């Protein structure tokens, strides 16, 4: 996990500053949500297996082994484990970086770029994480691609590039258009807007969750968010 930087304590009377502190603490303590990682693992397997061809069998086999390393890294939660997923751990188990080098133009190679970005994020190497997540090509789906866009939003948030983070979350929400990911990204964008004192913009996103995603988990608590930003 990345080191946490403790923000300076602000007077209790300054509510916008307190909101900003809460946001920073939240995102400094959480690198990339395990929910996103799980989505990528599950959907990634479905994606490249469905696109498997004889010429891609080797790439797919190596991806399966690299994904196993990534799964173990999530359980262990240490940088060394994510480094193994990136670089491989034996001569026979290639990591995501080798797959990108050897099979970057294949479907498996594309997904490897996404995994590489997540690995670097978990290792706290934020610029490299952003670089690889930006290299991932949109697959036209409603799960993998939105997860990649949202993960990039998480990275930008941690880098304190908050406007970029909001843009990515909004893009991910629009791309996903489902009850699982869309409300989550709308709330994330709203939280950042709150931290910037942009309550009206945050309210618009929270209201969208309330009006359009009544079957989502976020709907259960969205009234609390709406009340918080009402003028």
HELIX and SHEET records of a PDB file:
HELIX    1   1 UNK A   15  UNK A   29  1                                  15    
HELIX    2   2 UNK A   34  UNK A   50  1                                  17    
HELIX    3   3 UNK A   54  UNK A   56  5                                   3    
HELIX    4   4 UNK A   57  UNK A   76  1                                  20    
HELIX    5   5 UNK A   79  UNK A   87  1                                   9    
HELIX    6   6 UNK A   96  UNK A  103  1                                   8    
HELIX    7   7 UNK A  107  UNK A  122  1                                  16    
HELIX    8   8 UNK A  126  UNK A  135  1                                  10    
HELIX    9   9 UNK A  144  UNK A  158  1                                  15    
HELIX   10  10 UNK A  162  UNK A  176  1                                  15    
HELIX   11  11 UNK A  182  UNK A  195  1                                  14    
HELIX   12  12 UNK A  199  UNK A  212  1                                  14    
HELIX   13  13 UNK A  218  UNK A  221  5                                   4    
HELIX   14  14 UNK A  222  UNK A  229  1                                   8    
END                                                                             
